[in-house]
Amino acid sequence: MSDVVDGIRAAILRGEFVPNQRLIEADLSEQFAASRASVRAALAELANEGLIERVQNRGARVRAVSLAEAVEISEVRMVIEGLCAAKAAERATEADAAELRKIGDEMRAAVTSGDVLGYSRLNERLHRRIREISGQRTASDVLERLRAQNVRHQFRLAMHPGRPQTSLPQHIDIIDAITSGDPAAAERAARTHLRSVIDTLPDVDRGHAP
């Protein structure tokens, strides 16, 4: 069942399933070579994540997240990711610090080479490792759910012209603060980064208007 969940989620991320598109169980069963029961369970899980919604007598459809909701989600992320960055600065070992610096170096290389997708993957990896290092399991669960709901806006943001060049120094500031063991600076840097995300979302939304 997890393969079906991952497959549908990935299709939404790639834009194969668009907001408000109906998701037909029979079609999904054929596409993902899964039983109808597995598809039904996968849709229930994705509904819990906020990626799809159930409509009475009409089945499931991809949930459309408005710009206003995307901003709200990012504002909540700003607070929680700030907390995780601060806790990571308190808990990071030398090995953790070395790993974060390595990710930072790889992010620089991706920006230099123009590897936007590679940079996006490293971005996600950095945020995930910071959550893991923080040890804040509850915060991590909340952030994963928020990220899933906002996945299309995040993908559009990653592809927005010039975004990697803007966000790279922000990510380096977060890494430097965590590896220096400075919780206040780490929280401040994480909040600054998410504020930049919030400020950029309207431009991204206009760039993808129908």
Secondary structure, 3 states (H helix, E strand, C coil): CHHHHHHHHHHHHHCCCCCCCEECHHHHHHHCCCCHHHHHHHHHHHHHHCCEEEECCCEEEECCCCHHHHHHHHHHHHHHHHHHHHHHHHHCCHHHHHHHHHHHHHHHHHHHHCCHHHHHHHHHHHHHHHHHHHCCHHHHHHHHHHHHHCHHHHHHHHHCCCHHHHHHHHHHHHHHHHHCCCHHHHHHHHHHHHHHHHHHHHHHHHHCCC
